[in-house]
Amino acid sequence: MQLAREMYDSVDYTIQQIADEFGVTRPTIDRHLSRVPSQTQAPA
């Protein structure tokens, strides 16, 4: 679900819109986003 991360990082979509697109709940997207690093952040 890298696509969900890309959608979120683009700031064009809300978490709810992403959840609706994938047919899952907001908490599912929240969990996913916390696990998949952003491509816009520098590595720690």
mmCIF entry with sequence, helices, sheets and N, C-alpha, C, O atoms, coordinates in Angstrom:
data_MODEL
# 
_entry.id   MODEL 
# 
_entity.id                         1 
_entity.type                       polymer 
_entity.pdbx_number_of_molecules   1 
# 
_entity_poly.entity_id                      1 
_entity_poly.type                           'polypeptide(L)' 
_entity_poly.nstd_linkage                   no 
_entity_poly.nstd_monomer                   no 
_entity_poly.pdbx_seq_one_letter_code       MQLAREMYDSVDYTIQQIADEFGVTRPTIDRHLSRVPSQTQAPA 
_entity_poly.pdbx_seq_one_letter_code_can   MQLAREMYDSVDYTIQQIADEFGVTRPTIDRHLSRVPSQTQAPA 
_entity_poly.pdbx_strand_id                 A 
# 
loop_
_entity_poly_seq.entity_id 
_entity_poly_seq.num 
_entity_poly_seq.mon_id 
_entity_poly_seq.hetero 
1 1  MET n 
1 2  GLN n 
1 3  LEU n 
1 4  ALA n 
1 5  ARG n 
1 6  GLU n 
1 7  MET n 
1 8  TYR n 
1 9  ASP n 
1 10 SER n 
1 11 VAL n 
1 12 ASP n 
1 13 TYR n 
1 14 THR n 
1 15 ILE n 
1 16 GLN n 
1 17 GLN n 
1 18 ILE n 
1 19 ALA n 
1 20 ASP n 
1 21 GLU n 
1 22 PHE n 
1 23 GLY n 
1 24 VAL n 
1 25 THR n 
1 26 ARG n 
1 27 PRO n 
1 28 THR n 
1 29 ILE n 
1 30 ASP n 
1 31 ARG n 
1 32 HIS n 
1 33 LEU n 
1 34 SER n 
1 35 ARG n 
1 36 VAL n 
1 37 PRO n 
1 38 SER n 
1 39 GLN n 
1 40 THR n 
1 41 GLN n 
1 42 ALA n 
1 43 PRO n 
1 44 ALA n 
# 
_struct_asym.id          A 
_struct_asym.entity_id   1 
# 
loop_
_struct_conf.conf_type_id 
_struct_conf.id 
_struct_conf.pdbx_PDB_helix_id 
_struct_conf.beg_label_comp_id 
_struct_conf.beg_label_asym_id 
_struct_conf.beg_label_seq_id 
_struct_conf.pdbx_beg_PDB_ins_code 
_struct_conf.end_label_comp_id 
_struct_conf.end_label_asym_id 
_struct_conf.end_label_seq_id 
_struct_conf.pdbx_end_PDB_ins_code 
_struct_conf.beg_auth_comp_id 
_struct_conf.beg_auth_asym_id 
_struct_conf.beg_auth_seq_id 
_struct_conf.end_auth_comp_id 
_struct_conf.end_auth_asym_id 
_struct_conf.end_auth_seq_id 
_struct_conf.pdbx_PDB_helix_class 
_struct_conf.details 
_struct_conf.pdbx_PDB_helix_length 
HELX_P HELX_P1 AA1 GLN A 2  ? ASP A 9  ? GLN A 2  ASP A 9  1 ? 8  
HELX_P HELX_P2 AA2 ILE A 15 ? PHE A 22 ? ILE A 15 PHE A 22 1 ? 8  
HELX_P HELX_P3 AA3 ARG A 26 ? ARG A 35 ? ARG A 26 ARG A 35 1 ? 10 
# 
_struct_conf_type.id          HELX_P 
_struct_conf_type.criteria    ? 
_struct_conf_type.reference   ? 
# 
loop_
_atom_site.group_PDB 
_atom_site.id 
_atom_site.type_symbol 
_atom_site.label_atom_id 
_atom_site.label_alt_id 
_atom_site.label_comp_id 
_atom_site.label_asym_id 
_atom_site.label_entity_id 
_atom_site.label_seq_id 
_atom_site.pdbx_PDB_ins_code 
_atom_site.Cartn_x 
_atom_site.Cartn_y 
_atom_site.Cartn_z 
_atom_site.occupancy 
_atom_site.B_iso_or_equiv 
_atom_site.pdbx_formal_charge 
_atom_site.auth_seq_id 
_atom_site.auth_comp_id 
_atom_site.auth_asym_id 
_atom_site.auth_atom_id 
_atom_site.pdbx_PDB_model_num 
ATOM 1   N N  . MET A 1 1  ? 0.817   -1.194 0.000  1.00 0.00 ? 1  MET A N  1 
ATOM 2   C CA . MET A 1 1  ? 0.000   0.000  0.000  1.00 0.00 ? 1  MET A CA 1 
ATOM 3   C C  . MET A 1 1  ? 0.863   1.261  0.000  1.00 0.00 ? 1  MET A C  1 
ATOM 4   O O  . MET A 1 1  ? 0.550   2.244  0.672  1.00 0.00 ? 1  MET A O  1 
ATOM 5   N N  . GLN A 1 2  ? 1.918   1.216  -0.741 1.00 0.00 ? 2  GLN A N  1 
ATOM 6   C CA . GLN A 1 2  ? 2.753   2.402  -0.914 1.00 0.00 ? 2  GLN A CA 1 
ATOM 7   C C  . GLN A 1 2  ? 1.924   3.533  -1.515 1.00 0.00 ? 2  GLN A C  1 
ATOM 8   O O  . GLN A 1 2  ? 2.184   4.707  -1.254 1.00 0.00 ? 2  GLN A O  1 
ATOM 9   N N  . LEU A 1 3  ? 0.932   3.175  -2.318 1.00 0.00 ? 3  LEU A N  1 
ATOM 10  C CA . LEU A 1 3  ? 0.085   4.188  -2.938 1.00 0.00 ? 3  LEU A CA 1 
ATOM 11  C C  . LEU A 1 3  ? -0.624  5.033  -1.880 1.00 0.00 ? 3  LEU A C  1 
ATOM 12  O O  . LEU A 1 3  ? -0.773  6.241  -2.061 1.00 0.00 ? 3  LEU A O  1 
ATOM 13  N N  . ALA A 1 4  ? -1.055  4.428  -0.797 1.00 0.00 ? 4  ALA A N  1 
ATOM 14  C CA . ALA A 1 4  ? -1.710  5.183  0.270  1.00 0.00 ? 4  ALA A CA 1 
ATOM 15  C C  . ALA A 1 4  ? -0.755  6.221  0.837  1.00 0.00 ? 4  ALA A C  1 
ATOM 16  O O  . ALA A 1 4  ? -1.163  7.353  1.094  1.00 0.00 ? 4  ALA A O  1 
ATOM 17  N N  . ARG A 1 5  ? 0.505   5.860  1.037  1.00 0.00 ? 5  ARG A N  1 
ATOM 18  C CA . ARG A 1 5  ? 1.503   6.800  1.545  1.00 0.00 ? 5  ARG A CA 1 
ATOM 19  C C  . ARG A 1 5  ? 1.702   7.940  0.545  1.00 0.00 ? 5  ARG A C  1 
ATOM 20  O O  . ARG A 1 5  ? 1.779   9.105  0.934  1.00 0.00 ? 5  ARG A O  1 
ATOM 21  N N  . GLU A 1 6  ? 1.785   7.603  -0.739 1.00 0.00 ? 6  GLU A N  1 
ATOM 22  C CA . GLU A 1 6  ? 1.976   8.626  -1.763 1.00 0.00 ? 6  GLU A CA 1 
ATOM 23  C C  . GLU A 1 6  ? 0.783   9.585  -1.812 1.00 0.00 ? 6  GLU A C  1 
ATOM 24  O O  . GLU A 1 6  ? 0.955   10.794 -1.972 1.00 0.00 ? 6  GLU A O  1 
ATOM 25  N N  . MET A 1 7  ? -0.417  9.039  -1.672 1.00 0.00 ? 7  MET A N  1 
ATOM 26  C CA . MET A 1 7  ? -1.615  9.880  -1.671 1.00 0.00 ? 7  MET A CA 1 
ATOM 27  C C  . MET A 1 7  ? -1.585  10.827 -0.478 1.00 0.00 ? 7  MET A C  1 
ATOM 28  O O  . MET A 1 7  ? -1.887  12.012 -0.614 1.00 0.00 ? 7  MET A O  1 
ATOM 29  N N  . TYR A 1 8  ? -1.225  10.310 0.677  1.00 0.00 ? 8  TYR A N  1 
ATOM 30  C CA . TYR A 1 8  ? -1.183  11.128 1.891  1.00 0.00 ? 8  TYR A CA 1 
ATOM 31  C C  . TYR A 1 8  ? -0.107  12.202 1.783  1.00 0.00 ? 8  TYR A C  1 
ATOM 32  O O  . TYR A 1 8  ? -0.342  13.358 2.133  1.00 0.00 ? 8  TYR A O  1 
ATOM 33  N N  . ASP A 1 9  ? 1.058   11.825 1.306  1.00 0.00 ? 9  ASP A N  1 
ATOM 34  C CA . ASP A 1 9  ? 2.163   12.777 1.173  1.00 0.00 ? 9  ASP A CA 1 
ATOM 35  C C  . ASP A 1 9  ? 1.864   13.878 0.159  1.00 0.00 ? 9  ASP A C  1 
ATOM 36  O O  . ASP A 1 9  ? 2.415   14.975 0.255  1.00 0.00 ? 9  ASP A O  1 
ATOM 37  N N  . SER A 1 10 ? 1.010   13.598 -0.798 1.00 0.00 ? 10 SER A N  1 
ATOM 38  C CA . SER A 1 10 ? 0.688   14.599 -1.814 1.00 0.00 ? 10 SER A CA 1 
ATOM 39  C C  . SER A 1 10 ? -0.162  15.738 -1.247 1.00 0.00 ? 10 SER A C  1 
ATOM 40  O O  . SER A 1 10 ? -0.312  16.776 -1.892 1.00 0.00 ? 10 SER A O  1 
ATOM 41  N N  . VAL A 1 11 ? -0.706  15.557 -0.072 1.00 0.00 ? 11 VAL A N  1 
ATOM 42  C CA . VAL A 1 11 ? -1.617  16.483 0.611  1.00 0.00 ? 11 VAL A CA 1 
ATOM 43  C C  . VAL A 1 11 ? -2.873  16.812 -0.205 1.00 0.00 ? 11 VAL A C  1 
ATOM 44  O O  . VAL A 1 11 ? -3.579  17.774 0.098  1.00 0.00 ? 11 VAL A O  1 
ATOM 45  N N  . ASP A 1 12 ? -3.144  16.023 -1.221 1.00 0.00 ? 12 ASP A N  1 
ATOM 46  C CA . ASP A 1 12 ? -4.371  16.193 -1.997 1.00 0.00 ? 12 ASP A CA 1 
ATOM 47  C C  . ASP A 1 12 ? -5.521  15.379 -1.423 1.00 0.00 ? 12 ASP A C  1 
ATOM 48  O O  . ASP A 1 12 ? -6.674  15.585 -1.803 1.00 0.00 ? 12 ASP A O  1 
ATOM 49  N N  . TYR A 1 13 ? -5.226  14.463 -0.519 1.00 0.00 ? 13 TYR A N  1 
ATOM 50  C CA . TYR A 1 13 ? -6.219  13.542 0.028  1.00 0.00 ? 13 TYR A CA 1 
ATOM 51  C C  . TYR A 1 13 ? -6.188  13.563 1.546  1.00 0.00 ? 13 TYR A C  1 
ATOM 52  O O  . TYR A 1 13 ? -5.130  13.687 2.162  1.00 0.00 ? 13 TYR A O  1 
ATOM 53  N N  . THR A 1 14 ? -7.370  13.440 2.137  1.00 0.00 ? 14 THR A N  1 
ATOM 54  C CA . THR A 1 14 ? -7.448  13.273 3.585  1.00 0.00 ? 14 THR A CA 1 
ATOM 55  C C  . THR A 1 14 ? -7.317  11.797 3.907  1.00 0.00 ? 14 THR A C  1 
ATOM 56  O O  . THR A 1 14 ? -7.441  10.945 3.027  1.00 0.00 ? 14 THR A O  1 
ATOM 57  N N  . ILE A 1 15 ? -7.066  11.501 5.170  1.00 0.00 ? 15 ILE A N  1 
ATOM 58  C CA . ILE A 1 15 ? -6.991  10.095 5.576  1.00 0.00 ? 15 ILE A CA 1 
ATOM 59  C C  . ILE A 1 15 ? -8.321  9.407  5.292  1.00 0.00 ? 15 ILE A C  1 
ATOM 60  O O  . ILE A 1 15 ? -8.342  8.251  4.869  1.00 0.00 ? 15 ILE A O  1 
ATOM 61  N N  . GLN A 1 16 ? -9.431  10.107 5.522  1.00 0.00 ? 16 GLN A N  1 
ATOM 62  C CA . GLN A 1 16 ? -10.737 9.506  5.258  1.00 0.00 ? 16 GLN A CA 1 
ATOM 63  C C  . GLN A 1 16 ? -10.919 9.209  3.768  1.00 0.00 ? 16 GLN A C  1 
ATOM 64  O O  . GLN A 1 16 ? -11.461 8.162  3.411  1.00 0.00 ? 16 GLN A O  1 
ATOM 65  N N  . GLN A 1 17 ? -10.480 10.103 2.908  1.00 0.00 ? 17 GLN A N  1 
ATOM 66  C CA . GLN A 1 17 ? -10.599 9.863  1.463  1.00 0.00 ? 17 GLN A CA 1 
ATOM 67  C C  . GLN A 1 17 ? -9.760  8.653  1.045  1.00 0.00 ? 17 GLN A C  1 
ATOM 68  O O  . GLN A 1 17 ? -10.190 7.851  0.216  1.00 0.00 ? 17 GLN A O  1 
ATOM 69  N N  . ILE A 1 18 ? -8.584  8.530  1.612  1.00 0.00 ? 18 ILE A N  1 
ATOM 70  C CA . ILE A 1 18 ? -7.725  7.392  1.296  1.00 0.00 ? 18 ILE A CA 1 
ATOM 71  C C  . ILE A 1 18 ? -8.382  6.105  1.783  1.00 0.00 ? 18 ILE A C  1 
ATOM 72  O O  . ILE A 1 18 ? -8.405  5.106  1.063  1.00 0.00 ? 18 ILE A O  1 
ATOM 73  N N  . ALA A 1 19 ? -8.914  6.128  2.995  1.00 0.00 ? 19 ALA A N  1 
ATOM 74  C CA . ALA A 1 19 ? -9.597  4.951  3.539  1.00 0.00 ? 19 ALA A CA 1 
ATOM 75  C C  . ALA A 1 19 ? -10.770 4.549  2.648  1.00 0.00 ? 19 ALA A C  1 
ATOM 76  O O  . ALA A 1 19 ? -10.957 3.369  2.350  1.00 0.00 ? 19 ALA A O  1 
ATOM 77  N N  . ASP A 1 20 ? -11.547 5.521  2.232  1.00 0.00 ? 20 ASP A N  1 
ATOM 78  C CA . ASP A 1 20 ? -12.690 5.235  1.352  1.00 0.00 ? 20 ASP A CA 1 
ATOM 79  C C  . ASP A 1 20 ? -12.235 4.637  0.028  1.00 0.00 ? 20 ASP A C  1 
ATOM 80  O O  . ASP A 1 20 ? -12.864 3.713  -0.488 1.00 0.00 ? 20 ASP A O  1 
ATOM 81  N N  . GLU A 1 21 ? -11.145 5.159  -0.522 1.00 0.00 ? 21 GLU A N  1 
ATOM 82  C CA . GLU A 1 21 ? -10.616 4.666  -1.797 1.00 0.00 ? 21 GLU A CA 1 
ATOM 83  C C  . GLU A 1 21 ? -10.224 3.191  -1.708 1.00 0.00 ? 21 GLU A C  1 
ATOM 84  O O  . GLU A 1 21 ? -10.441 2.428  -2.650 1.00 0.00 ? 21 GLU A O  1 
ATOM 85  N N  . PHE A 1 22 ? -9.648  2.797  -0.576 1.00 0.00 ? 22 PHE A N  1 
ATOM 86  C CA . PHE A 1 22 ? -9.192  1.421  -0.402 1.00 0.00 ? 22 PHE A CA 1 
ATOM 87  C C  . PHE A 1 22 ? -10.229 0.523  0.267  1.00 0.00 ? 22 PHE A C  1 
ATOM 88  O O  . PHE A 1 22 ? -10.021 -0.684 0.389  1.00 0.00 ? 22 PHE A O  1 
ATOM 89  N N  . GLY A 1 23 ? -11.337 1.104  0.698  1.00 0.00 ? 23 GLY A N  1 
ATOM 90  C CA . GLY A 1 23 ? -12.393 0.307  1.325  1.00 0.00 ? 23 GLY A CA 1 
ATOM 91  C C  . GLY A 1 23 ? -12.019 -0.196 2.710  1.00 0.00 ? 23 GLY A C  1 
ATOM 92  O O  . GLY A 1 23 ? -12.399 -1.297 3.109  1.00 0.00 ? 23 GLY A O  1 
ATOM 93  N N  . VAL A 1 24 ? -11.264 0.627  3.442  1.00 0.00 ? 24 VAL A N  1 
ATOM 94  C CA . VAL A 1 24 ? -10.871 0.273  4.802  1.00 0.00 ? 24 VAL A CA 1 
ATOM 95  C C  . VAL A 1 24 ? -11.241 1.422  5.731  1.00 0.00 ? 24 VAL A C  1 
ATOM 96  O O  . VAL A 1 24 ? -11.741 2.455  5.285  1.00 0.00 ? 24 VAL A O  1 
ATOM 97  N N  . THR A 1 25 ? -10.990 1.234  7.026  1.00 0.00 ? 25 THR A N  1 
ATOM 98  C CA . THR A 1 25 ? -11.316 2.268  7.994  1.00 0.00 ? 25 THR A CA 1 
ATOM 99  C C  . THR A 1 25 ? -10.157 3.239  8.187  1.00 0.00 ? 25 THR A C  1 
ATOM 100 O O  . THR A 1 25 ? -9.019  2.952  7.817  1.00 0.00 ? 25 THR A O  1 
ATOM 101 N N  . ARG A 1 26 ? -10.470 4.392  8.773  1.00 0.00 ? 26 ARG A N  1 
ATOM 102 C CA . ARG A 1 26 ? -9.415  5.383  9.072  1.00 0.00 ? 26 ARG A CA 1 
ATOM 103 C C  . ARG A 1 26 ? -8.316  4.800  9.948  1.00 0.00 ? 26 ARG A C  1 
ATOM 104 O O  . ARG A 1 26 ? -7.138  5.019  9.663  1.00 0.00 ? 26 ARG A O  1 
ATOM 105 N N  . PRO A 1 27 ? -8.659  4.055  11.019 1.00 0.00 ? 27 PRO A N  1 
ATOM 106 C CA . PRO A 1 27 ? -7.587  3.498  11.850 1.00 0.00 ? 27 PRO A CA 1 
ATOM 107 C C  . PRO A 1 27 ? -6.644  2.575  11.076 1.00 0.00 ? 27 PRO A C  1 
ATOM 108 O O  . PRO A 1 27 ? -5.456  2.501  11.386 1.00 0.00 ? 27 PRO A O  1 
ATOM 109 N N  . THR A 1 28 ? -7.165  1.880  10.081 1.00 0.00 ? 28 THR A N  1 
ATOM 110 C CA . THR A 1 28 ? -6.314  1.018  9.260  1.00 0.00 ? 28 THR A CA 1 
ATOM 111 C C  . THR A 1 28 ? -5.302  1.856  8.498  1.00 0.00 ? 28 THR A C  1 
ATOM 112 O O  . THR A 1 28 ? -4.124  1.503  8.430  1.00 0.00 ? 28 THR A O  1 
ATOM 113 N N  . ILE A 1 29 ? -5.753  2.960  7.927  1.00 0.00 ? 29 ILE A N  1 
ATOM 114 C CA . ILE A 1 29 ? -4.836  3.849  7.206  1.00 0.00 ? 29 ILE A CA 1 
ATOM 115 C C  . ILE A 1 29 ? -3.843  4.481  8.169  1.00 0.00 ? 29 ILE A C  1 
ATOM 116 O O  . ILE A 1 29 ? -2.657  4.582  7.855  1.00 0.00 ? 29 ILE A O  1 
ATOM 117 N N  . ASP A 1 30 ? -4.311  4.908  9.343  1.00 0.00 ? 30 ASP A N  1 
ATOM 118 C CA . ASP A 1 30 ? -3.411  5.478  10.353 1.00 0.00 ? 30 ASP A CA 1 
ATOM 119 C C  . ASP A 1 30 ? -2.297  4.489  10.705 1.00 0.00 ? 30 ASP A C  1 
ATOM 120 O O  . ASP A 1 30 ? -1.128  4.871  10.760 1.00 0.00 ? 30 ASP A O  1 
ATOM 121 N N  . ARG A 1 31 ? -2.645  3.242  10.942 1.00 0.00 ? 31 ARG A N  1 
ATOM 122 C CA . ARG A 1 31 ? -1.643  2.214  11.267 1.00 0.00 ? 31 ARG A CA 1 
ATOM 123 C C  . ARG A 1 31 ? -0.674  2.036  10.110 1.00 0.00 ? 31 ARG A C  1 
ATOM 124 O O  . ARG A 1 31 ? 0.538   1.957  10.313 1.00 0.00 ? 31 ARG A O  1 
ATOM 125 N N  . HIS A 1 32 ? -1.199  1.974  8.920  1.00 0.00 ? 32 HIS A N  1 
ATOM 126 C CA . HIS A 1 32 ? -0.352  1.788  7.743  1.00 0.00 ? 32 HIS A CA 1 
ATOM 127 C C  . HIS A 1 32 ? 0.625   2.948  7.583  1.00 0.00 ? 32 HIS A C  1 
ATOM 128 O O  . HIS A 1 32 ? 1.815   2.737  7.350  1.00 0.00 ? 32 HIS A O  1 
ATOM 129 N N  . LEU A 1 33 ? 0.122   4.165  7.707  1.00 0.00 ? 33 LEU A N  1 
ATOM 130 C CA . LEU A 1 33 ? 0.977   5.337  7.522  1.00 0.00 ? 33 LEU A CA 1 
ATOM 131 C C  . LEU A 1 33 ? 2.069   5.413  8.580  1.00 0.00 ? 33 LEU A C  1 
ATOM 132 O O  . LEU A 1 33 ? 3.152   5.938  8.319  1.00 0.00 ? 33 LEU A O  1 
ATOM 133 N N  . SER A 1 34 ? 1.793   4.896  9.764  1.00 0.00 ? 34 SER A N  1 
ATOM 134 C CA . SER A 1 34 ? 2.815   4.921  10.811 1.00 0.00 ? 34 SER A CA 1 
ATOM 135 C C  . SER A 1 34 ? 3.918   3.901  10.544 1.00 0.00 ? 34 SER A C  1 
ATOM 136 O O  . SER A 1 34 ? 5.011   4.005  11.102 1.00 0.00 ? 34 SER A O  1 
ATOM 137 N N  . ARG A 1 35 ? 3.636   2.920  9.693  1.00 0.00 ? 35 ARG A N  1 
ATOM 138 C CA . ARG A 1 35 ? 4.612   1.867  9.378  1.00 0.00 ? 35 ARG A CA 1 
ATOM 139 C C  . ARG A 1 35 ? 5.409   2.134  8.113  1.00 0.00 ? 35 ARG A C  1 
ATOM 140 O O  . ARG A 1 35 ? 6.548   1.685  7.989  1.00 0.00 ? 35 ARG A O  1 
ATOM 141 N N  . VAL A 1 36 ? 4.820   2.859  7.176  1.00 0.00 ? 36 VAL A N  1 
ATOM 142 C CA . VAL A 1 36 ? 5.474   3.105  5.885  1.00 0.00 ? 36 VAL A CA 1 
ATOM 143 C C  . VAL A 1 36 ? 6.109   4.482  5.915  1.00 0.00 ? 36 VAL A C  1 
ATOM 144 O O  . VAL A 1 36 ? 5.408   5.486  6.042  1.00 0.00 ? 36 VAL A O  1 
ATOM 145 N N  . PRO A 1 37 ? 7.424   4.541  5.802  1.00 0.00 ? 37 PRO A N  1 
ATOM 146 C CA . PRO A 1 37 ? 8.083   5.848  5.871  1.00 0.00 ? 37 PRO A CA 1 
ATOM 147 C C  . PRO A 1 37 ? 7.708   6.751  4.701  1.00 0.00 ? 37 PRO A C  1 
ATOM 148 O O  . PRO A 1 37 ? 7.468   6.290  3.585  1.00 0.00 ? 37 PRO A O  1 
ATOM 149 N N  . SER A 1 38 ? 7.667   8.018  4.982  1.00 0.00 ? 38 SER A N  1 
ATOM 150 C CA . SER A 1 38 ? 7.383   9.014  3.968  1.00 0.00 ? 38 SER A CA 1 
ATOM 151 C C  . SER A 1 38 ? 8.582   9.156  3.054  1.00 0.00 ? 38 SER A C  1 
ATOM 152 O O  . SER A 1 38 ? 9.722   9.104  3.516  1.00 0.00 ? 38 SER A O  1 
ATOM 153 N N  . GLN A 1 39 ? 8.346   9.331  1.784  1.00 0.00 ? 39 GLN A N  1 
ATOM 154 C CA . GLN A 1 39 ? 9.433   9.547  0.826  1.00 0.00 ? 39 GLN A CA 1 
ATOM 155 C C  . GLN A 1 39 ? 9.996   10.963 0.924  1.00 0.00 ? 39 GLN A C  1 
ATOM 156 O O  . GLN A 1 39 ? 11.082  11.248 0.420  1.00 0.00 ? 39 GLN A O  1 
ATOM 157 N N  . THR A 1 40 ? 9.235   11.853 1.587  1.00 0.00 ? 40 THR A N  1 
ATOM 158 C CA . THR A 1 40 ? 9.659   13.242 1.695  1.00 0.00 ? 40 THR A CA 1 
ATOM 159 C C  . THR A 1 40 ? 10.511  13.489 2.935  1.00 0.00 ? 40 THR A C  1 
ATOM 160 O O  . THR A 1 40 ? 11.103  14.559 3.072  1.00 0.00 ? 40 THR A O  1 
ATOM 161 N N  . GLN A 1 41 ? 10.582  12.520 3.835  1.00 0.00 ? 41 GLN A N  1 
ATOM 162 C CA . GLN A 1 41 ? 11.374  12.679 5.056  1.00 0.00 ? 41 GLN A CA 1 
ATOM 163 C C  . GLN A 1 41 ? 12.772  12.115 4.846  1.00 0.00 ? 41 GLN A C  1 
ATOM 164 O O  . GLN A 1 41 ? 12.950  11.096 4.179  1.00 0.00 ? 41 GLN A O  1 
ATOM 165 N N  . ALA A 1 42 ? 13.747  12.781 5.417  1.00 0.00 ? 42 ALA A N  1 
ATOM 166 C CA . ALA A 1 42 ? 15.114  12.268 5.355  1.00 0.00 ? 42 ALA A CA 1 
ATOM 167 C C  . ALA A 1 42 ? 15.250  11.097 6.310  1.00 0.00 ? 42 ALA A C  1 
ATOM 168 O O  . ALA A 1 42 ? 14.626  11.100 7.372  1.00 0.00 ? 42 ALA A O  1 
ATOM 169 N N  . PRO A 1 43 ? 16.055  10.087 5.960  1.00 0.00 ? 43 PRO A N  1 
ATOM 170 C CA . PRO A 1 43 ? 16.229  8.947  6.850  1.00 0.00 ? 43 PRO A CA 1 
ATOM 171 C C  . PRO A 1 43 ? 16.874  9.389  8.165  1.00 0.00 ? 43 PRO A C  1 
ATOM 172 O O  . PRO A 1 43 ? 17.682  10.317 8.207  1.00 0.00 ? 43 PRO A O  1 
ATOM 173 N N  . ALA A 1 44 ? 16.495  8.703  9.213  1.00 0.00 ? 44 ALA A N  1 
ATOM 174 C CA . ALA A 1 44 ? 17.034  9.044  10.552 1.00 0.00 ? 44 ALA A CA 1 
ATOM 175 C C  . ALA A 1 44 ? 18.442  8.559  10.725 1.00 0.00 ? 44 ALA A C  1 
ATOM 176 O O  . ALA A 1 44 ? 19.040  8.761  11.782 1.00 0.00 ? 44 ALA A O  1 
# 
